[in-house]
Amino acid sequence: MNWKGIENGELLKLAAEHGFDALLTKDNGMPYEQNTGALPCAIVVLEASSNALSDILPLVPQILSLFSRKIPRGVLRISLMPTDQ
């Protein structure tokens, strides 16, 4: 869509204006740079060891499951890594 180089806030705005329900990203810092109370669409953060396809592929079932239903605005995280207890 020729959005290369667009800053995150503007990217979220463009995504919402073009009918996207969510922005899928590997950028773990993106949610902290945005006013999450005023997001125009959801931010879905992929938590993987790297952005290599081999690290992202195991997350695909969770991604498909998430996108099969209405996604609420806010920050959602998809991970295979165990959470801290």
PDB file as gemmi writes it, atoms N, CA and C in Angstrom:
CRYST1    1.000    1.000    1.000  90.00  90.00  90.00 P 1                      
ATOM      1  N   MET A   1       0.820  -1.198   0.000  1.00  0.00           N  
ATOM      2  CA  MET A   1       0.000   0.000   0.000  1.00  0.00           C  
ATOM      3  C   MET A   1       0.860   1.257   0.000  1.00  0.00           C  
ATOM      4  N   ASN A   2       2.143   1.083  -0.234  1.00  0.00           N  
ATOM      5  CA  ASN A   2       3.075   2.214  -0.250  1.00  0.00           C  
ATOM      6  C   ASN A   2       3.141   2.942   1.084  1.00  0.00           C  
ATOM      7  N   TRP A   3       3.098   2.204   2.188  1.00  0.00           N  
ATOM      8  CA  TRP A   3       3.148   2.793   3.517  1.00  0.00           C  
ATOM      9  C   TRP A   3       4.533   2.677   4.140  1.00  0.00           C  
ATOM     10  N   LYS A   4       5.517   2.275   3.382  1.00  0.00           N  
ATOM     11  CA  LYS A   4       6.874   2.133   3.897  1.00  0.00           C  
ATOM     12  C   LYS A   4       7.365   3.472   4.436  1.00  0.00           C  
ATOM     13  N   GLY A   5       7.947   3.431   5.625  1.00  0.00           N  
ATOM     14  CA  GLY A   5       8.522   4.627   6.220  1.00  0.00           C  
ATOM     15  C   GLY A   5       7.539   5.485   7.003  1.00  0.00           C  
ATOM     16  N   ILE A   6       6.285   5.091   7.059  1.00  0.00           N  
ATOM     17  CA  ILE A   6       5.292   5.867   7.796  1.00  0.00           C  
ATOM     18  C   ILE A   6       5.430   5.555   9.285  1.00  0.00           C  
ATOM     19  N   GLU A   7       5.422   6.599  10.106  1.00  0.00           N  
ATOM     20  CA  GLU A   7       5.559   6.438  11.549  1.00  0.00           C  
ATOM     21  C   GLU A   7       4.367   5.691  12.140  1.00  0.00           C  
ATOM     22  N   ASN A   8       4.572   5.048  13.281  1.00  0.00           N  
ATOM     23  CA  ASN A   8       3.574   4.174  13.876  1.00  0.00           C  
ATOM     24  C   ASN A   8       2.212   4.826  14.104  1.00  0.00           C  
ATOM     25  N   GLY A   9       2.159   6.014  14.670  1.00  0.00           N  
ATOM     26  CA  GLY A   9       0.885   6.670  14.927  1.00  0.00           C  
ATOM     27  C   GLY A   9       0.107   6.918  13.649  1.00  0.00           C  
ATOM     28  N   GLU A  10       0.791   7.414  12.644  1.00  0.00           N  
ATOM     29  CA  GLU A  10       0.157   7.657  11.346  1.00  0.00           C  
ATOM     30  C   GLU A  10      -0.229   6.340  10.686  1.00  0.00           C  
ATOM     31  N   LEU A  11       0.602   5.311  10.871  1.00  0.00           N  
ATOM     32  CA  LEU A  11       0.314   3.993  10.309  1.00  0.00           C  
ATOM     33  C   LEU A  11      -0.980   3.422  10.897  1.00  0.00           C  
ATOM     34  N   LEU A  12      -1.161   3.552  12.195  1.00  0.00           N  
ATOM     35  CA  LEU A  12      -2.406   3.095  12.835  1.00  0.00           C  
ATOM     36  C   LEU A  12      -3.611   3.855  12.297  1.00  0.00           C  
ATOM     37  N   LYS A  13      -3.457   5.153  12.129  1.00  0.00           N  
ATOM     38  CA  LYS A  13      -4.545   5.982  11.601  1.00  0.00           C  
ATOM     39  C   LYS A  13      -4.907   5.552  10.177  1.00  0.00           C  
ATOM     40  N   LEU A  14      -3.910   5.355   9.340  1.00  0.00           N  
ATOM     41  CA  LEU A  14      -4.150   4.918   7.963  1.00  0.00           C  
ATOM     42  C   LEU A  14      -4.819   3.540   7.929  1.00  0.00           C  
ATOM     43  N   ALA A  15      -4.350   2.648   8.782  1.00  0.00           N  
ATOM     44  CA  ALA A  15      -4.933   1.300   8.821  1.00  0.00           C  
ATOM     45  C   ALA A  15      -6.422   1.380   9.146  1.00  0.00           C  
ATOM     46  N   ALA A  16      -6.785   2.159  10.151  1.00  0.00           N  
ATOM     47  CA  ALA A  16      -8.189   2.298  10.533  1.00  0.00           C  
ATOM     48  C   ALA A  16      -9.002   2.949   9.415  1.00  0.00           C  
ATOM     49  N   GLU A  17      -8.454   3.979   8.790  1.00  0.00           N  
ATOM     50  CA  GLU A  17      -9.153   4.666   7.698  1.00  0.00           C  
ATOM     51  C   GLU A  17      -9.408   3.753   6.509  1.00  0.00           C  
ATOM     52  N   HIS A  18      -8.541   2.758   6.326  1.00  0.00           N  
ATOM     53  CA  HIS A  18      -8.685   1.819   5.216  1.00  0.00           C  
ATOM     54  C   HIS A  18      -9.426   0.544   5.612  1.00  0.00           C  
ATOM     55  N   GLY A  19     -10.066   0.556   6.786  1.00  0.00           N  
ATOM     56  CA  GLY A  19     -10.921  -0.548   7.183  1.00  0.00           C  
ATOM     57  C   GLY A  19     -10.254  -1.703   7.901  1.00  0.00           C  
ATOM     58  N   PHE A  20      -8.991  -1.540   8.272  1.00  0.00           N  
ATOM     59  CA  PHE A  20      -8.310  -2.603   9.004  1.00  0.00           C  
ATOM     60  C   PHE A  20      -8.775  -2.601  10.456  1.00  0.00           C  
ATOM     61  N   ASP A  21      -9.020  -3.783  11.019  1.00  0.00           N  
ATOM     62  CA  ASP A  21      -9.389  -3.905  12.425  1.00  0.00           C  
ATOM     63  C   ASP A  21      -8.168  -3.940  13.331  1.00  0.00           C  
ATOM     64  N   ALA A  22      -7.019  -4.327  12.763  1.00  0.00           N  
ATOM     65  CA  ALA A  22      -5.824  -4.491  13.581  1.00  0.00           C  
ATOM     66  C   ALA A  22      -4.564  -4.279  12.751  1.00  0.00           C  
ATOM     67  N   LEU A  23      -3.507  -3.940  13.461  1.00  0.00           N  
ATOM     68  CA  LEU A  23      -2.182  -3.840  12.872  1.00  0.00           C  
ATOM     69  C   LEU A  23      -1.339  -4.918  13.532  1.00  0.00           C  
ATOM     70  N   LEU A  24      -0.798  -5.819  12.751  1.00  0.00           N  
ATOM     71  CA  LEU A  24       0.022  -6.928  13.224  1.00  0.00           C  
ATOM     72  C   LEU A  24       1.476  -6.478  13.165  1.00  0.00           C  
ATOM     73  N   THR A  25       2.204  -6.589  14.282  1.00  0.00           N  
ATOM     74  CA  THR A  25       3.570  -6.097  14.334  1.00  0.00           C  
ATOM     75  C   THR A  25       4.460  -6.987  15.185  1.00  0.00           C  
ATOM     76  N   LYS A  26       5.737  -6.930  14.952  1.00  0.00           N  
ATOM     77  CA  LYS A  26       6.745  -7.584  15.783  1.00  0.00           C  
ATOM     78  C   LYS A  26       7.388  -6.550  16.699  1.00  0.00           C  
ATOM     79  N   ASP A  27       7.023  -5.289  16.560  1.00  0.00           N  
ATOM     80  CA  ASP A  27       7.587  -4.176  17.325  1.00  0.00           C  
ATOM     81  C   ASP A  27       6.995  -4.160  18.739  1.00  0.00           C  
ATOM     82  N   ASN A  28       7.713  -4.737  19.690  1.00  0.00           N  
ATOM     83  CA  ASN A  28       7.232  -4.805  21.077  1.00  0.00           C  
ATOM     84  C   ASN A  28       7.090  -3.436  21.723  1.00  0.00           C  
ATOM     85  N   GLY A  29       7.796  -2.442  21.230  1.00  0.00           N  
ATOM     86  CA  GLY A  29       7.732  -1.106  21.806  1.00  0.00           C  
ATOM     87  C   GLY A  29       6.571  -0.274  21.298  1.00  0.00           C  
ATOM     88  N   MET A  30       5.982  -0.663  20.189  1.00  0.00           N  
ATOM     89  CA  MET A  30       4.927   0.142  19.577  1.00  0.00           C  
ATOM     90  C   MET A  30       3.784   0.486  20.544  1.00  0.00           C  
ATOM     91  N   PRO A  31       3.257  -0.465  21.317  1.00  0.00           N  
ATOM     92  CA  PRO A  31       2.147  -0.115  22.216  1.00  0.00           C  
ATOM     93  C   PRO A  31       2.516   0.966  23.235  1.00  0.00           C  
ATOM     94  N   TYR A  32       3.782   1.011  23.645  1.00  0.00           N  
ATOM     95  CA  TYR A  32       4.221   1.982  24.642  1.00  0.00           C  
ATOM     96  C   TYR A  32       4.389   3.376  24.048  1.00  0.00           C  
ATOM     97  N   GLU A  33       4.428   3.452  22.740  1.00  0.00           N  
ATOM     98  CA  GLU A  33       4.584   4.734  22.051  1.00  0.00           C  
ATOM     99  C   GLU A  33       3.248   5.348  21.681  1.00  0.00           C  
ATOM    100  N   GLN A  34       2.146   4.646  21.944  1.00  0.00           N  
ATOM    101  CA  GLN A  34       0.818   5.095  21.526  1.00  0.00           C  
ATOM    102  C   GLN A  34      -0.078   5.328  22.737  1.00  0.00           C  
ATOM    103  N   ASN A  35      -1.056   6.185  22.576  1.00  0.00           N  
ATOM    104  CA  ASN A  35      -2.093   6.369  23.585  1.00  0.00           C  
ATOM    105  C   ASN A  35      -3.082   5.224  23.396  1.00  0.00           C  
ATOM    106  N   THR A  36      -2.928   4.174  24.176  1.00  0.00           N  
ATOM    107  CA  THR A  36      -3.725   2.968  23.954  1.00  0.00           C  
ATOM    108  C   THR A  36      -5.211   3.186  24.221  1.00  0.00           C  
ATOM    109  N   GLY A  37      -5.558   4.222  24.944  1.00  0.00           N  
ATOM    110  CA  GLY A  37      -6.966   4.525  25.177  1.00  0.00           C  
ATOM    111  C   GLY A  37      -7.651   5.127  23.971  1.00  0.00           C  
ATOM    112  N   ALA A  38      -6.871   5.579  23.005  1.00  0.00           N  
ATOM    113  CA  ALA A  38      -7.439   6.236  21.827  1.00  0.00           C  
ATOM    114  C   ALA A  38      -7.022   5.563  20.524  1.00  0.00           C  
ATOM    115  N   LEU A  39      -6.725   4.280  20.579  1.00  0.00           N  
ATOM    116  CA  LEU A  39      -6.288   3.579  19.366  1.00  0.00           C  
ATOM    117  C   LEU A  39      -7.421   3.491  18.345  1.00  0.00           C  
ATOM    118  N   PRO A  40      -7.124   3.781  17.081  1.00  0.00           N  
ATOM    119  CA  PRO A  40      -8.144   3.662  16.044  1.00  0.00           C  
ATOM    120  C   PRO A  40      -8.397   2.211  15.620  1.00  0.00           C  
ATOM    121  N   CYS A  41      -7.458   1.322  15.943  1.00  0.00           N  
ATOM    122  CA  CYS A  41      -7.611  -0.111  15.677  1.00  0.00           C  
ATOM    123  C   CYS A  41      -6.710  -0.851  16.659  1.00  0.00           C  
ATOM    124  N   ALA A  42      -6.846  -2.148  16.714  1.00  0.00           N  
ATOM    125  CA  ALA A  42      -6.043  -2.952  17.638  1.00  0.00           C  
ATOM    126  C   ALA A  42      -4.590  -3.040  17.174  1.00  0.00           C  
ATOM    127  N   ILE A  43      -3.699  -3.184  18.131  1.00  0.00           N  
ATOM    128  CA  ILE A  43      -2.303  -3.505  17.854  1.00  0.00           C  
ATOM    129  C   ILE A  43      -2.100  -4.938  18.325  1.00  0.00           C  
ATOM    130  N   VAL A  44      -1.703  -5.817  17.412  1.00  0.00           N  
ATOM    131  CA  VAL A  44      -1.433  -7.212  17.745  1.00  0.00           C  
ATOM    132  C   VAL A  44       0.075  -7.411  17.658  1.00  0.00           C  
ATOM    133  N   VAL A  45       0.690  -7.648  18.806  1.00  0.00           N  
ATOM    134  CA  VAL A  45       2.141  -7.784  18.883  1.00  0.00           C  
ATOM    135  C   VAL A  45       2.507  -9.262  18.869  1.00  0.00           C  
ATOM    136  N   LEU A  46       3.346  -9.640  17.929  1.00  0.00           N  
ATOM    137  CA  LEU A  46       3.856 -11.007  17.853  1.00  0.00           C  
ATOM    138  C   LEU A  46       5.099 -11.100  18.729  1.00  0.00           C  
ATOM    139  N   GLU A  47       5.034 -11.930  19.753  1.00  0.00           N  
ATOM    140  CA  GLU A  47       6.168 -12.110  20.645  1.00  0.00           C  
ATOM    141  C   GLU A  47       6.875 -13.398  20.270  1.00  0.00           C  
ATOM    142  N   ALA A  48       7.917 -13.249  19.481  1.00  0.00           N  
ATOM    143  CA  ALA A  48       8.718 -14.380  19.013  1.00  0.00           C  
ATOM    144  C   ALA A  48      10.187 -14.027  19.205  1.00  0.00           C  
ATOM    145  N   SER A  49      11.029 -15.026  19.140  1.00  0.00           N  
ATOM    146  CA  SER A  49      12.465 -14.813  19.339  1.00  0.00           C  
ATOM    147  C   SER A  49      13.052 -13.834  18.333  1.00  0.00           C  
ATOM    148  N   SER A  50      12.531 -13.862  17.120  1.00  0.00           N  
ATOM    149  CA  SER A  50      13.003 -12.958  16.067  1.00  0.00           C  
ATOM    150  C   SER A  50      11.882 -12.784  15.052  1.00  0.00           C  
ATOM    151  N   ASN A  51      12.142 -11.994  14.032  1.00  0.00           N  
ATOM    152  CA  ASN A  51      11.141 -11.852  12.968  1.00  0.00           C  
ATOM    153  C   ASN A  51      11.395 -12.824  11.820  1.00  0.00           C  
ATOM    154  N   ALA A  52      12.233 -13.822  12.062  1.00  0.00           N  
ATOM    155  CA  ALA A  52      12.475 -14.866  11.067  1.00  0.00           C  
ATOM    156  C   ALA A  52      11.197 -15.689  10.889  1.00  0.00           C  
ATOM    157  N   LEU A  53      10.930 -16.083   9.669  1.00  0.00           N  
ATOM    158  CA  LEU A  53       9.732 -16.854   9.366  1.00  0.00           C  
ATOM    159  C   LEU A  53       9.619 -18.092  10.248  1.00  0.00           C  
ATOM    160  N   SER A  54      10.729 -18.750  10.513  1.00  0.00           N  
ATOM    161  CA  SER A  54      10.706 -19.964  11.335  1.00  0.00           C  
ATOM    162  C   SER A  54      10.249 -19.676  12.772  1.00  0.00           C  
ATOM    163  N   ASP A  55      10.457 -18.461  13.268  1.00  0.00           N  
ATOM    164  CA  ASP A  55      10.000 -18.082  14.606  1.00  0.00           C  
ATOM    165  C   ASP A  55       8.554 -17.587  14.609  1.00  0.00           C  
ATOM    166  N   ILE A  56       8.104 -17.039  13.488  1.00  0.00           N  
ATOM    167  CA  ILE A  56       6.746 -16.491  13.382  1.00  0.00           C  
ATOM    168  C   ILE A  56       5.733 -17.588  13.016  1.00  0.00           C  
ATOM    169  N   LEU A  57       6.117 -18.545  12.188  1.00  0.00           N  
ATOM    170  CA  LEU A  57       5.181 -19.586  11.740  1.00  0.00           C  
ATOM    171  C   LEU A  57       4.428 -20.302  12.869  1.00  0.00           C  
ATOM    172  N   PRO A  58       5.070 -20.633  13.989  1.00  0.00           N  
ATOM    173  CA  PRO A  58       4.321 -21.303  15.056  1.00  0.00           C  
ATOM    174  C   PRO A  58       3.189 -20.444  15.654  1.00  0.00           C  
ATOM    175  N   LEU A  59       3.215 -19.148  15.413  1.00  0.00           N  
ATOM    176  CA  LEU A  59       2.176 -18.252  15.927  1.00  0.00           C  
ATOM    177  C   LEU A  59       0.955 -18.177  15.006  1.00  0.00           C  
ATOM    178  N   VAL A  60       1.086 -18.688  13.788  1.00  0.00           N  
ATOM    179  CA  VAL A  60       0.016 -18.563  12.787  1.00  0.00           C  
ATOM    180  C   VAL A  60      -1.325 -19.121  13.273  1.00  0.00           C  
ATOM    181  N   PRO A  61      -1.393 -20.291  13.924  1.00  0.00           N  
ATOM    182  CA  PRO A  61      -2.705 -20.755  14.393  1.00  0.00           C  
ATOM    183  C   PRO A  61      -3.385 -19.759  15.343  1.00  0.00           C  
ATOM    184  N   GLN A  62      -2.615 -19.148  16.229  1.00  0.00           N  
ATOM    185  CA  GLN A  62      -3.183 -18.154  17.139  1.00  0.00           C  
ATOM    186  C   GLN A  62      -3.618 -16.895  16.384  1.00  0.00           C  
ATOM    187  N   ILE A  63      -2.838 -16.497  15.395  1.00  0.00           N  
ATOM    188  CA  ILE A  63      -3.183 -15.323  14.584  1.00  0.00           C  
ATOM    189  C   ILE A  63      -4.500 -15.573  13.852  1.00  0.00           C  
ATOM    190  N   LEU A  64      -4.621 -16.741  13.217  1.00  0.00           N  
ATOM    191  CA  LEU A  64      -5.844 -17.075  12.487  1.00  0.00           C  
ATOM    192  C   LEU A  64      -7.045 -17.143  13.415  1.00  0.00           C  
ATOM    193  N   SER A  65      -6.866 -17.708  14.584  1.00  0.00           N  
ATOM    194  CA  SER A  65      -7.950 -17.783  15.557  1.00  0.00           C  
ATOM    195  C   SER A  65      -8.401 -16.387  15.983  1.00  0.00           C  
ATOM    196  N   LEU A  66      -7.443 -15.525  16.248  1.00  0.00           N  
ATOM    197  CA  LEU A  66      -7.761 -14.153  16.651  1.00  0.00           C  
ATOM    198  C   LEU A  66      -8.527 -13.426  15.554  1.00  0.00           C  
ATOM    199  N   PHE A  67      -8.069 -13.548  14.321  1.00  0.00           N  
ATOM    200  CA  PHE A  67      -8.687 -12.815  13.217  1.00  0.00           C  
ATOM    201  C   PHE A  67      -9.982 -13.464  12.713  1.00  0.00           C  
ATOM    202  N   SER A  68     -10.361 -14.588  13.293  1.00  0.00           N  
ATOM    203  CA  SER A  68     -11.621 -15.208  12.893  1.00  0.00           C  
ATOM    204  C   SER A  68     -12.816 -14.594  13.636  1.00  0.00           C  
ATOM    205  N   ARG A  69     -12.536 -13.684  14.557  1.00  0.00           N  
ATOM    206  CA  ARG A  69     -13.606 -13.032  15.314  1.00  0.00           C  
ATOM    207  C   ARG A  69     -13.343 -11.526  15.381  1.00  0.00           C  
ATOM    208  N   LYS A  70     -14.279 -10.797  15.918  1.00  0.00           N  
ATOM    209  CA  LYS A  70     -14.143  -9.349  16.063  1.00  0.00           C  
ATOM    210  C   LYS A  70     -13.025  -9.050  17.055  1.00  0.00           C  
ATOM    211  N   ILE A  71     -12.096  -8.217  16.649  1.00  0.00           N  
ATOM    212  CA  ILE A  71     -10.947  -7.891  17.488  1.00  0.00           C  
ATOM    213  C   ILE A  71     -11.226  -6.565  18.196  1.00  0.00           C  
ATOM    214  N   PRO A  72     -11.146  -6.542  19.533  1.00  0.00           N  
ATOM    215  CA  PRO A  72     -11.362  -5.281  20.247  1.00  0.00           C  
ATOM    216  C   PRO A  72     -10.172  -4.343  20.076  1.00  0.00           C  
ATOM    217  N   ARG A  73     -10.425  -3.055  20.143  1.00  0.00           N  
ATOM    218  CA  ARG A  73      -9.312  -2.103  20.109  1.00  0.00           C  
ATOM    219  C   ARG A  73      -8.494  -2.283  21.375  1.00  0.00           C  
ATOM    220  N   GLY A  74      -7.239  -2.031  21.256  1.00  0.00           N  
ATOM    221  CA  GLY A  74      -6.324  -2.199  22.374  1.00  0.00           C  
ATOM    222  C   GLY A  74      -5.102  -2.955  21.914  1.00  0.00           C  
ATOM    223  N   VAL A  75      -4.320  -3.414  22.869  1.00  0.00           N  
ATOM    224  CA  VAL A  75      -3.093  -4.140  22.566  1.00  0.00           C  
ATOM    225  C   VAL A  75      -3.303  -5.613  22.910  1.00  0.00           C  
ATOM    226  N   LEU A  76      -3.047  -6.459  21.946  1.00  0.00           N  
ATOM    227  CA  LEU A  76      -3.131  -7.904  22.132  1.00  0.00           C  
ATOM    228  C   LEU A  76      -1.759  -8.487  21.824  1.00  0.00           C  
ATOM    229  N   ARG A  77      -1.386  -9.511  22.558  1.00  0.00           N  
ATOM    230  CA  ARG A  77      -0.086 -10.139  22.340  1.00  0.00           C  
ATOM    231  C   ARG A  77      -0.287 -11.610  22.007  1.00  0.00           C  
ATOM    232  N   ILE A  78       0.475 -12.084  21.037  1.00  0.00           N  
ATOM    233  CA  ILE A  78       0.444 -13.487  20.643  1.00  0.00           C  
ATOM    234  C   ILE A  78       1.837 -14.033  20.877  1.00  0.00           C  
ATOM    235  N   SER A  79       1.901 -15.117  21.653  1.00  0.00           N  
ATOM    236  CA  SER A  79       3.197 -15.632  22.051  1.00  0.00           C  
ATOM    237  C   SER A  79       3.133 -17.137  22.277  1.00  0.00           C  
ATOM    238  N   LEU A  80       4.235 -17.811  22.039  1.00  0.00           N  
ATOM    239  CA  LEU A  80       4.402 -19.200  22.434  1.00  0.00           C  
ATOM    240  C   LEU A  80       5.312 -19.281  23.660  1.00  0.00           C  
ATOM    241  N   MET A  81       5.896 -18.145  23.987  1.00  0.00           N  
ATOM    242  CA  MET A  81       6.812 -18.104  25.119  1.00  0.00           C  
ATOM    243  C   MET A  81       6.016 -18.111  26.424  1.00  0.00           C  
ATOM    244  N   PRO A  82       6.493 -18.799  27.448  1.00  0.00           N  
ATOM    245  CA  PRO A  82       5.796 -18.808  28.734  1.00  0.00           C  
ATOM    246  C   PRO A  82       5.816 -17.418  29.347  1.00  0.00           C  
ATOM    247  N   THR A  83       4.737 -17.076  30.045  1.00  0.00           N  
ATOM    248  CA  THR A  83       4.671 -15.774  30.718  1.00  0.00           C  
ATOM    249  C   THR A  83       5.292 -15.890  32.093  1.00  0.00           C  
ATOM    250  N   ASP A  84       5.825 -14.778  32.598  1.00  0.00           N  
ATOM    251  CA  ASP A  84       6.391 -14.757  33.945  1.00  0.00           C  
ATOM    252  C   ASP A  84       5.290 -14.925  34.966  1.00  0.00           C  
ATOM    253  N   GLN A  85       5.590 -15.638  36.032  1.00  0.00           N  
ATOM    254  CA  GLN A  85       4.573 -15.854  37.066  1.00  0.00           C  
ATOM    255  C   GLN A  85       4.928 -15.123  38.315  1.00  0.00           C  
TER     256      GLN A  85                                                      
END                                                                             
